[in-house]
Amino acid sequence: MKQAKIRSYFKNHLNVWWLRPESALCDAISSIEISKYKISLPSLDLGCGNGIFSFITAGGELSIDYDWFINIDTKGFWLGKDIYDYFKVNKLNKYIIKRAEYSFTYGLDIKTNLLKQAAALGLYQNIIRHDANSPLPFKEYEIKTAFSNIIYWLKDAERSLLGINKILTKNGIAILCIPSKKFYDYCITYQWKDRKSELLRLLNHGRSDSIYWTVSYEEFSKMAQNSGFEIVGYKSYLSPLILKIWDIGLRPLSPLLIKMANIMDQKERRAIKIEWMDTVIKFLLNLYEIEESSKEEGGFHLFVLRKK
């Protein structure tokens, strides 16, 4: 991939995640890997959330005046609330400076507030509110490409794979991002129960509850085969260093940082954000070079499966 394209992914993810640069780092790396594969219609973004990740992966760009922290309510952070499950800014489409290069036929998620944001991006032809733990609301052989970076949030891995296989056309493709067994080794805050650490529990702050399963390459390969798939693409990514940075990052401080950013007037917020991004992106690009040269097993798998 050309350096300009790589830098564009980092710039655009940092633009929306500027107060959480560790998330921008991981999302940019993920976008780079996912963008190597074609999304053919009819397509499904399973667990699309607010759509921003897939929008940027598809080549879309948002202006400097919009980010994850605009539609947010920080009040419930320390009570375990999903502070991003909130909607207050209408006409999100006015912040689009470049449309996505392709669309998804369907964007599916369980959270209404996130779907309202996703609907404004012009990325999804249809928005569906649905719990993906239940049978998917599509006909057999309806979908040609299914993408999901949240399948490990679903309780039953094999049932989820079988459900995706059922709705795919013959030779249909599933592009799936899944944590590996190494994820818990690299992310120390997820070890808080085993270590009986109150500090690690505070730092993890409920994230461990959203991961129902991790798999080795061998385990998932067998699971995919039993579900009627063959593996046609694979990448081990997010090296130990990257995930150690992501595991803590600025998340514990994020409610206060968000409050400070959102009480500024638009002109002041824009100026600070630009300066912040100009500083941070240098670190992210250097970290990506380390990621690319790493020989260690990553904490995430990217599996590309084809229905037999």
N, C-alpha and C positions, 0 to 999 in steps of 0.2 A: 504493500500500500504506500502511496506517495506521502511524503512528510507533510505536505500541506493539508492533506485529508486527516492525518493523525492529529495534527495541531488543531484543526477545526473541531474535531470531536472533544478534545480537551478544553478548548475555549468555550464551546457551547454547553458542555456539562458544567464547567466551572461557573458560567454565567448564571445557571439556575440553582447551583449548589454552593454559591460562593462562601456562605458561612459554615458549610460543612465540606471543606475541600477533600477530605478523605473519601466522601461519597462520590464526588466528582471524579476522583482518581479511579475508583473501581468501576464506575459507570462508563467512563471513557474507554477503559480497557475492554470492558464487555462489549460496547458498541463496535469497537474495531474488529473484534472476533466475529460477532454476529453478522456484521455487514458484509462479510465474505460470501454469504449465502443469499440466494434469491428468495423473495417472498412472492409466490405465485397465487393468483386469485382463483377461487374464493379462499380467503385466508382468515385466520382467527388469532387474536392476541388474547391468550388465556390468562386472566389476572392482570389486565392492562393498567389498573390503578388510574392515576390522573393522565396517563398517556404520554407524559413528558419524555420518559426514557425512550420509548419506541419512536416518538416524533423526531428526536434528535438522531437516533440511530438511522432513521429513514432520510436523513439529510436536512431536516427542518431546523430553523433557527428562530429564537425568540429575542426580543430587544432587551437592552440593558435594564429596562424598567420593569421586567417581569422575572420572577423566580419562584422557587418552592415556598418562599417565606412570605409571599403576599397573601395567599389563601391558607391561613394558619391560625390556630388558637393555642397559645402556649400555656394557658391556665392549668390544664390537666396533666402536664408533663410528669410531675413527680407522683401523680396518682395512677400512672400507667396508661393514660389516655393516648390514643393516636392523634397527635396534635395536627397531623396533615389531613385528617378526615374532617374537612371544614370547607365551606364555600361562601365567600363574600364578594369576590371581585367578578362582576359580569363582564361580558364583551372581551374575554381573554384573547379572542382572535385579532383584536386591534394591535396586540403586541407581536404578532407574527411578522417577521421580516423576510423569511424564506419558507415557502411551503415544503412539506415533505415530498420526496421524489417518488414515493409510491404510497398506496393506502392499504388498510386492512378492511376486509369485508365486514368483520365483526370485532368489536372490543367488548370483552366480558369481564365483569368484576362484581363483587358483592356490595361495594360501598357507593351509595348514591352520590355523596358529595364529590368523590373522586371522578365518578362517571360524568358529572356535570362539567368538570374541568376538561375531561378527555373529549367530550362532545364538541367543545369549542375549538379544537385544534385542526379540524378538517381532515384528520388522519383516518377516522373510522366512518365507514358508510352506515353502519348500524351499531347502536349501543344496547347492550343487554345486561340487565342486573340479574345475577344468578350466583348461587353458591356452587362453586366447582367441585365440592365434595359430593354433590348430587349428580345423577346422570346429566350429561351435557345436552342442552336443548337444540340439537341439530339432527338432521336426518343422517342415516348411514350414507357414506360415500359423498358427503356434501362439501367437505373442506379439502383443499389441495395442499395448503401449508398451515400448520399450527405452530405458533411460537409461545413459549412460556418461560419466564424467569422466576416464577413463584410456585412451581409444581411441588416443591418440597414443603410448602405451607399446607399442602393437602394431606389428609391423614393417612390415606392408603395408597402407597406408591403403585402397586400392581394394578389396583382397580382404576387409578387415574390413567395409567398407560393404556390399559384395555379400552377405556372410554375414549381416549384420543384416537387410538387405532380404528375404532368403530366408525368414527365420523370422517376419517380420511378416505380420499379416493384411492384407487389402486395406484401404487407407486407414489402416494402422497408423502409429504415430508413433515416431520416434527423436529423443531429446533428447541432444545431444552437446556437450561442452565441449572446445575444441580451441585450442591456442596459435596465435597469428597470427605472421606473419613479423616483426612488431614486437617479439615477445617477446625475441629475442636482443639487440635494440637497447636495450631497457629494463633487461635483467638482465646487468649487466657481468660477473658471475662466470662466466657461460656463454661468455664470450669469451676464457677463459684460454689456450686453445690458440693462437688467432690472435695474442694479445698476448704469448705466451710468458711468462706471469706465474705464478710460483710462489705468490704471495699469492692471486691469484684462484683458482688451482687448489685451494688449501687451503680457501678460503671456499666454493667450489662443492662440493667434497668428494663428487664422483661423481654429483651430480644430473644433469649434462648427459648421462650415459649412459642415462637413463630416458626421454628424449625422442627418438623416432625420426624425427619429422617435424613441421614447422609448415606452415601454408598461408595464403595470402591469401584474402580473401572470394571473389574471382573463381576461383581455383584450386579451392576446395572446392565452389563452386556447380557448376562443370563436372563435378567428380568425382561429386557427388550426383546430378546429372541422368543421367550415364552409368550410375549404379548403380540407376536406377529410382525416384528420389526427386524430390519438388518441395519447395522451401523454403517453410514456412508461418509461420515465426517466426525472428527473428534479433536478437542484441544483441552489440555490441562492448563489452567490459567489462575491468576491471582496468587503470586508467590508468597512465601512466609513473611517477607518484609512488608509487602503491600497490605496483607491482612492484619499484621500486627499494628500497623499505622491506622487502618480502618477500624479496628476493634475498639479503640478508645477515641482517637481523633478529638474533635471539638464538640462531640455530642453532649457531654455533661454540661457544657457551658452554653449550648445552643439556645435555650430559652431566653437567656439574658442578652446574648448577641442579637437575637431576632428582635427582641423588644427595643434595643438601642437603635437598630437599623430602621425599624418601622415607625419610630417617632420623629425621624428626620423628615424634612421636606424633600420633595422629589429631586430637586437640584443637588442638595447636599448628599443625599443617599447615593445618587448616581456617581458623583465625584469620588466619594469614599470607595464605592464598589469598584470603580475602574482602577483606582490605585491599588486596592486589595488584590484584584485579579492580576494586574501586571506583576505584582510581587510573587503571588502564589504559583502562577502557571510555570515559572521557571523551575520550581521544586517538583511539580507534577511531571513535567517532561523529562527531567533527570531521573525521577523514580521509574518512569516508563522504560527508560533505557536499561535500568537495573532489572526490571521485570522481564524484558526481552532477552536478556543475557542469562537469566537464572536457569540453572540445570535442575533445581529442586522441583518436586511434585507440587502442583498448585493446589489451592484449597477449594477450587471449583472445577467442575467438568462442563464443557460444552459438548453435548451429544447432538449429532444430526442423524436422525433415523428415517428410514424409508419403509413404508408399509409393503410387505411382501405380496 
